[in-house]
Amino acid sequence: MINTEFWHTIYHDNSFQVSNLGRVRATVPAIHSEHNYKSRLTYEQVILIRHLHWNGRSNLDISKMFGYSHGAICNITARRRWRDI
């Protein structure tokens, strides 16, 4: 039988995550946005993308301007990516 108090504590503690194998390990903080080594955009470019979108430019036009996919630009303008800006 699973101790429900233990799992409740782990589930609501953001510093722990449960892997697929059922082991409990500490969460490794993710490197966000411009500081990620794979990032191709800078803070200024993301701000410009959102500014263009808010002023009526379509995501397709913006994606062609920056050489990014349409889906990537949609994720930036909807704040699913680059949330910290």
Beta strands, then each sheet from edge to edge (+ up, - down):
strand 1: 16-18
strand 2: 24-26
sheet 1: 1+ 2-
end
